[in-house]
Each structure stands twice: as C-alpha cells, then as structure tokens.
Amino acid sequence: MKVFSSSVSTKTLDRAVIITGILAVLVTVAFVGYYLFDRYYRPPAPTALDAARSRVEEMINKDPNNASVRITAGLIYREAKTYPQAIAQLEEALKLQENSEKAYVVLGMTYLDMGDKDRATENFGKVVEIGKDSEFAGMDSNLESAHYFLGKIYLDNGDLDQAIENLNLALSIDRTDSDAYYLVGVAHTKRGEYEDAVKAFNDALAFVPNYVEAYRGRAEAYDLQGQVVRAKTDKALAGLFANDYDRAVSEFKSIVAEAPEAADAFWGLGVAYQMRGKRDDAIDAYKKAVAADPKHRQALGALSQLGVKPD
C-alpha cells in the first residue's frame, strides 16, 4: 500500500514564490502605467483638417441649403479621403445649384481619386457642357480644370489626340499651367513628335525651373532624337533638383569635360555649387554657361542675383 505525503516539494514552493513575485511586479507596472496615462496622457490636438471639418459641419447645420458650404464640405472630405461623405455633400450641392461647375469639378476629382475614371470623365464633361459657350469661358478656372483632368484621363487611357486637345484647351485659359505643358510633352513623346515634346517641356520648365519630371521627360525626348549630351544633362538636372547633389556634380563635370559647349550642364553645376554654399565655384560655372551661350537666361539671372556681371 502506497503512502502519499501531504508536504509540498521545495521546487514547487520555489516556483510558487517566483510566480507570485512576477504577478506582483505586473500588477505594480499596470498600476503605474494607468496612473501615468490618467495623469499625463492628453489626446492629440486636432489637426487643421479636423478643425475645418468640424467648422464646415457646423455651417451645414446652420444653413443646410447653402450650395457653397456643401461644396466646401466636399473639398474637405475629399482631402480627408472620406470619399463617400464628399460625394454625398457634392450631390446635395448639385440639388441646390444644378449647374454648379465647381461641384462637378470636385466630384470629378473625387471619383478620379477613387480610380473611377468613367464617372470622373462624366462629371468633367458636364463642366465643359455648362461652360464652353459662356462669354467668360476664356477665364473660367473650373473649365480649365475640367479640360486639364480630361486631358490627363485621355493620356492615361492612350487617347493621345483627345489628351492633347483638352490640355491645349486648358492652356488657352491658363498659359502658366506647367503641369498641363508637362502632360502635353508626354503625349507628344508617345506620338513620336519629339520636337513638339521638347517645346512643351521647355514651356513647363519656364514656369517651374526645378520641375524634376519635366527634365526627365525632356531627357527621354532628347534620347529618342539621339541628342546624347542634352539627354545626359537633363538627367543630371533631374537628379540635382531631386536633391542628389553629389551625383549631379559628378555627372555635370563629366558632361562638360566631354562637351564644353553644354551651357545647361555648366548652369546645373553652378546651381549645385550654390546650393552647397560654394559661391566662387558657382560663379565660375555660371560664367562658363554664359560663355557657351551668351543668352542663357538662367545663368545670366543667377549671376545677377549674386551681384556679378558676366565676362
């Protein structure tokens, strides 16, 4: 007959003591954590977008039949990426003001954000229908936006003729739209019209001299024309304005060593040096750009800003 001892082994007692200690520590940590959370935690401050959303919701409650407020709400909800709410507000705006170009533009942009190009095209098309025959069509910013986005959609879909037509219509309203010029350049490149592409990229860069995508687009057009030095220069300029300074400097030096007539490469080298605080080196590079091309607008402008006359 077996006799079972009622005593607990030393190992069991040790394990119990350890577990009790761990539990005590966990309880203490939990209490301290709760105390600190309760005492010191503050919820994050509302963002500007949160504040705008709260404000516009108050305005809707006070004046639910105000189409402009509904459109503003649509813009805010779109910015917050709460697309169903944006669409609901914009549709309410159109019930109140059925020919609101602004509402249709924002609705089109919202559907475009959602990836629904068909509904986006439909809404931008309504803006064109409403505004195309207006006496103010030539200064209608909503009509300009509609043509721009239609051009972008057609370009994405491969309908290059419609893309160029709509982008040029947008540019007929706003001649300073560098993004429209850039897309025209992309469309011409796709059609094999490289000289037209270069001209469009030049126009984009005239308004935004650090437009990285435009340099890349122009580099592609030059490459396809076999203009190797210009293509290399534009690739280096794209790198420079994408903040890859060291690599850009190395590429510019290589280009001017090979082609000392490359005024744009000297100008880019000057910009890179100036960005790095190397004033004397920048001035020397700008002067070489002007020596290669006495009418180089950017290099002449840079020298003027530095208070230096070209040689």
Backbone torsions as a table, in degrees:
resi	resn	phi	psi	omega
1	MET	NA	127.6	-178.3
2	LYS	-84.4	141.2	176.0
3	VAL	-111.3	123.1	-179.6
4	PHE	-96.4	128.2	-178.9
5	SER	-78.5	140.8	177.9
6	SER	-88.1	-4.3	-179.4
7	SER	-76.7	152.4	179.8
8	VAL	-96.7	138.5	-177.4
9	SER	-67.8	158.9	178.8
10	THR	-61.6	-40.9	179.0
11	LYS	-60.1	-41.6	-179.6
12	THR	-64.6	-42.1	178.4
13	LEU	-63.5	-42.6	179.7
14	ASP	-61.1	-44.5	-179.8
15	ARG	-61.7	-41.1	-179.8
16	ALA	-63.7	-41.4	179.7
17	VAL	-63.8	-43.5	-179.6
18	ILE	-62.8	-46.2	-179.4
19	ILE	-62.5	-41.7	178.9
20	THR	-61.5	-41.7	178.6
21	GLY	-62.9	-43.3	179.3
22	ILE	-62.2	-43.8	179.3
23	LEU	-61.2	-40.0	179.3
24	ALA	-62.8	-42.6	179.1
25	VAL	-63.2	-44.7	-179.7
26	LEU	-61.4	-41.4	179.1
27	VAL	-63.2	-42.3	-179.9
28	THR	-63.8	-45.6	179.9
29	VAL	-61.7	-43.9	179.9
30	ALA	-61.2	-42.1	-179.6
31	PHE	-64.9	-46.0	180.0
32	VAL	-62.4	-42.3	178.7
33	GLY	-60.6	-45.1	179.3
34	TYR	-63.4	-41.8	-179.8
35	TYR	-60.4	-47.9	-179.3
36	LEU	-63.8	-41.6	179.1
37	PHE	-61.3	-47.8	-176.6
38	ASP	-67.3	-35.2	-174.5
39	ARG	-82.3	-40.4	-168.9
40	TYR	-114.2	-20.0	-176.2
41	TYR	-68.4	133.7	172.2
42	ARG	-128.7	132.2	179.3
43	PRO	-60.5	149.6	-179.4
44	PRO	-58.6	143.9	179.8
45	ALA	-64.2	145.2	178.3
46	PRO	-59.8	141.1	176.8
47	THR	-77.6	169.2	177.2
48	ALA	-60.3	-35.6	179.4
49	LEU	-66.5	-41.4	176.9
50	ASP	-60.8	-43.4	-179.2
51	ALA	-64.6	-41.4	179.0
52	ALA	-64.2	-40.0	179.9
53	ARG	-64.9	-43.8	178.9
54	SER	-62.1	-41.6	-178.5
55	ARG	-65.8	-44.0	-177.4
56	VAL	-69.9	-30.8	176.7
57	GLU	-67.2	-36.9	175.2
58	GLU	-63.5	-41.3	-179.4
59	MET	-65.0	-38.1	178.0
60	ILE	-64.7	-41.9	179.5
61	ASN	-62.3	-35.7	-179.5
62	LYS	-78.4	-33.3	-174.8
63	ASP	-142.0	74.0	-174.3
64	PRO	-68.0	-13.9	-178.2
65	ASN	-100.6	19.4	179.6
66	ASN	-96.7	108.4	-176.2
67	ALA	-63.7	-38.3	-178.8
68	SER	-62.7	-39.1	177.9
69	VAL	-65.9	-40.2	178.1
70	ARG	-62.6	-39.9	179.5
71	ILE	-66.7	-41.8	177.0
72	THR	-60.1	-40.9	177.3
73	ALA	-62.1	-41.1	177.7
74	GLY	-60.1	-42.0	177.7
75	LEU	-61.8	-43.4	-178.1
76	ILE	-67.5	-44.3	179.2
77	TYR	-65.7	-35.1	176.6
78	ARG	-64.4	-43.0	179.2
79	GLU	-61.8	-34.4	178.8
80	ALA	-81.8	-1.5	179.9
81	LYS	65.0	23.8	173.0
82	THR	-98.1	75.9	-168.7
83	TYR	-64.1	-41.3	178.7
84	PRO	-59.0	-38.9	177.9
85	GLN	-67.2	-39.6	178.1
86	ALA	-60.2	-47.8	-179.1
87	ILE	-61.9	-41.9	-179.6
88	ALA	-60.7	-43.3	-179.6
89	GLN	-66.8	-40.7	-178.5
90	LEU	-69.2	-36.2	176.4
91	GLU	-67.4	-36.0	174.9
92	GLU	-64.1	-39.3	178.5
93	ALA	-61.2	-40.4	-178.8
94	LEU	-71.5	-25.3	172.9
95	LYS	-67.8	-34.0	-178.4
96	LEU	-83.7	-30.2	-176.6
97	GLN	-143.9	87.5	-166.0
98	GLU	-65.8	-22.5	-179.9
99	ASN	-108.3	31.7	-179.4
100	SER	-75.6	106.0	178.3
101	GLU	-60.1	-41.6	-177.3
102	LYS	-60.4	-43.2	179.9
103	ALA	-62.4	-43.1	179.4
104	TYR	-65.9	-37.9	178.3
105	VAL	-62.6	-48.4	-177.8
106	VAL	-66.9	-35.9	177.0
107	LEU	-64.1	-43.4	177.4
108	GLY	-61.1	-43.2	178.5
109	MET	-63.2	-37.7	179.7
110	THR	-65.2	-46.9	177.6
111	TYR	-63.9	-35.0	177.9
112	LEU	-64.9	-41.2	175.4
113	ASP	-58.9	-34.5	-178.4
114	MET	-81.1	-7.0	-179.9
115	GLY	87.4	9.0	-179.5
116	ASP	-95.6	84.7	-175.9
117	LYS	-67.8	-31.9	-179.0
118	ASP	-63.8	-48.4	180.0
119	ARG	-70.2	-33.3	175.8
120	ALA	-62.0	-47.3	179.4
121	THR	-59.7	-41.8	179.5
122	GLU	-59.3	-44.5	-177.7
123	ASN	-73.2	-39.5	176.1
124	PHE	-65.2	-35.6	177.9
125	GLY	-62.8	-34.5	178.4
126	LYS	-66.5	-34.9	176.5
127	VAL	-62.4	-42.8	179.6
128	VAL	-62.9	-44.0	179.8
129	GLU	-60.1	-41.0	-177.1
130	ILE	-73.1	-41.3	-168.6
131	GLY	-99.8	-14.8	-170.0
132	LYS	-63.2	-31.7	-176.7
133	ASP	-101.1	6.8	179.9
134	SER	-70.9	148.6	176.8
135	GLU	-66.9	-16.2	179.8
136	PHE	-103.6	14.9	-176.4
137	ALA	-57.6	-34.1	-177.2
138	GLY	-70.3	-8.6	177.4
139	MET	-131.3	21.0	-176.1
140	ASP	-87.1	104.1	-176.7
141	SER	-66.1	-31.3	177.4
142	ASN	-68.5	-39.9	177.3
143	LEU	-65.4	-40.1	176.9
144	GLU	-59.6	-45.6	179.5
145	SER	-62.2	-41.7	-179.7
146	ALA	-62.0	-46.2	179.2
147	HIS	-64.5	-39.0	179.1
148	TYR	-61.0	-50.5	-177.0
149	PHE	-69.0	-34.7	174.3
150	LEU	-62.4	-42.6	177.3
151	GLY	-59.8	-42.0	179.2
152	LYS	-63.2	-43.5	179.8
153	ILE	-64.3	-47.0	179.5
154	TYR	-61.8	-38.1	177.9
155	LEU	-63.4	-45.7	178.4
156	ASP	-61.3	-32.9	-178.6
157	ASN	-86.0	-3.9	178.1
158	GLY	86.2	7.6	177.3
159	ASP	-89.9	83.4	-169.6
160	LEU	-69.7	-35.7	179.0
161	ASP	-62.0	-48.7	179.0
162	GLN	-65.7	-35.2	178.7
163	ALA	-61.5	-51.9	-178.0
164	ILE	-64.3	-40.1	179.6
165	GLU	-60.5	-48.0	-177.9
166	ASN	-69.8	-38.2	178.8
167	LEU	-66.2	-38.6	177.0
168	ASN	-67.9	-33.9	174.8
169	LEU	-65.3	-38.4	175.7
170	ALA	-63.0	-42.3	-179.2
171	LEU	-70.3	-23.9	176.0
172	SER	-68.4	-20.1	178.2
173	ILE	-95.2	-40.2	179.8
174	ASP	-131.4	100.3	-177.1
175	ARG	-75.0	-4.5	-177.7
176	THR	-103.7	8.1	-175.4
177	ASP	-78.6	92.8	-176.4
178	SER	-63.7	-32.4	179.3
179	ASP	-65.6	-38.0	178.3
180	ALA	-65.8	-43.6	177.1
181	TYR	-59.5	-42.7	179.8
182	TYR	-59.0	-46.6	-179.3
183	LEU	-66.7	-34.2	174.2
184	VAL	-61.5	-42.2	177.5
185	GLY	-60.8	-42.0	178.1
186	VAL	-62.0	-43.9	-179.0
187	ALA	-63.3	-44.0	179.3
188	HIS	-64.9	-37.5	177.0
189	THR	-61.0	-43.4	179.8
190	LYS	-64.6	-27.7	178.6
191	ARG	-88.2	-0.4	-179.9
192	GLY	79.1	16.1	-179.4
193	GLU	-99.1	75.4	-166.7
194	TYR	-70.5	-36.4	178.3
195	GLU	-64.9	-41.1	176.8
196	ASP	-65.7	-35.7	178.6
197	ALA	-64.1	-47.2	179.8
198	VAL	-59.5	-42.5	178.9
199	LYS	-60.1	-43.2	-179.6
200	ALA	-65.9	-41.7	177.9
201	PHE	-65.3	-37.9	175.9
202	ASN	-59.2	-42.4	179.3
203	ASP	-63.4	-41.1	178.2
204	ALA	-61.9	-43.5	-177.3
205	LEU	-72.5	-23.9	176.9
206	ALA	-63.1	-32.3	-179.8
207	PHE	-93.6	-30.0	179.4
208	VAL	-132.8	89.6	-173.6
209	PRO	-66.4	-14.4	178.6
210	ASN	-109.3	29.3	-176.5
211	TYR	-76.9	96.4	-173.0
212	VAL	-57.9	-47.8	-177.2
213	GLU	-63.2	-33.6	179.3
214	ALA	-67.4	-39.1	175.4
215	TYR	-63.2	-41.6	179.2
216	ARG	-65.3	-40.5	178.7
217	GLY	-64.5	-42.8	179.9
218	ARG	-67.8	-35.5	177.1
219	ALA	-60.4	-41.1	178.9
220	GLU	-63.6	-43.6	-180.0
221	ALA	-63.4	-41.0	177.7
222	TYR	-64.9	-42.9	178.1
223	ASP	-56.2	-45.5	-177.6
224	LEU	-70.1	-18.6	174.2
225	GLN	-89.9	-7.0	-177.7
226	GLY	81.9	16.1	178.4
227	GLN	-91.3	82.6	-168.5
228	VAL	-64.2	-47.6	-176.3
229	VAL	-62.8	-45.0	179.2
230	ARG	-63.9	-38.6	178.1
231	ALA	-63.4	-45.2	179.0
232	LYS	-62.3	-40.8	-180.0
233	THR	-62.6	-44.9	-179.5
234	ASP	-66.6	-35.6	176.2
235	LYS	-64.1	-40.7	178.0
236	ALA	-66.7	-39.3	177.1
237	LEU	-63.3	-39.6	176.8
238	ALA	-61.6	-42.4	177.7
239	GLY	-64.3	-41.3	179.3
240	LEU	-58.4	-49.2	-176.7
241	PHE	-79.5	-4.9	169.0
242	ALA	-95.6	13.0	174.5
243	ASN	74.0	19.6	175.0
244	ASP	-94.8	69.2	-169.4
245	TYR	-63.5	-50.5	-174.5
246	ASP	-59.8	-45.4	179.4
247	ARG	-64.8	-39.4	179.8
248	ALA	-62.0	-44.9	179.2
249	VAL	-58.3	-44.8	179.4
250	SER	-60.8	-42.6	-179.2
251	GLU	-68.6	-40.8	178.6
252	PHE	-62.9	-42.9	179.4
253	LYS	-61.5	-40.2	178.7
254	SER	-64.9	-39.9	-178.0
255	ILE	-66.8	-48.3	-175.9
256	VAL	-70.7	-25.5	174.9
257	ALA	-67.4	-35.2	-179.6
258	GLU	-83.4	-35.0	-175.0
259	ALA	-139.0	84.7	-177.3
260	PRO	-64.5	-8.4	176.9
261	GLU	-88.4	1.2	-175.1
262	ALA	-79.3	85.0	-175.4
263	ALA	-61.7	-40.9	-179.6
264	ASP	-62.2	-35.3	179.6
265	ALA	-68.2	-40.6	175.9
266	PHE	-63.9	-40.8	177.6
267	TRP	-61.9	-45.8	178.3
268	GLY	-60.5	-39.3	177.6
269	LEU	-62.6	-41.1	177.5
270	GLY	-62.5	-42.7	178.6
271	VAL	-60.8	-45.1	-179.3
272	ALA	-61.1	-45.0	178.5
273	TYR	-62.9	-42.1	-179.3
274	GLN	-64.2	-39.1	177.6
275	MET	-62.1	-29.6	-178.4
276	ARG	-94.6	8.7	176.2
277	GLY	80.0	13.7	-179.0
278	LYS	-95.7	78.2	-172.1
279	ARG	-60.6	-48.5	-176.8
280	ASP	-62.9	-42.8	178.3
281	ASP	-64.3	-37.7	179.2
282	ALA	-63.7	-45.9	-179.9
283	ILE	-60.8	-43.0	179.5
284	ASP	-60.6	-42.8	-179.6
285	ALA	-67.2	-41.7	178.7
286	TYR	-62.9	-40.8	178.6
287	LYS	-63.0	-37.8	178.2
288	LYS	-68.2	-33.2	176.1
289	ALA	-63.8	-43.4	-180.0
290	VAL	-69.2	-35.2	177.0
291	ALA	-62.9	-37.6	178.9
292	ALA	-75.2	-33.1	179.7
293	ASP	-144.1	95.4	-175.5
294	PRO	-58.3	-16.4	180.0
295	LYS	-105.3	16.8	-177.2
296	HIS	-66.6	104.7	-171.5
297	ARG	-60.0	-46.5	-176.2
298	GLN	-66.4	-41.6	-179.5
299	ALA	-67.4	-42.2	177.0
300	LEU	-61.5	-41.8	178.7
301	GLY	-64.7	-39.4	179.7
302	ALA	-65.1	-42.1	178.5
303	LEU	-64.5	-40.3	178.7
304	SER	-62.2	-42.6	179.2
305	GLN	-64.0	-31.3	179.2
306	LEU	-85.6	1.0	179.3
307	GLY	72.4	30.2	-176.1
308	VAL	-121.4	137.4	175.4
309	LYS	-91.7	140.7	177.4
310	PRO	-66.4	151.0	-179.9
311	ASP	-65.8	NA	NA
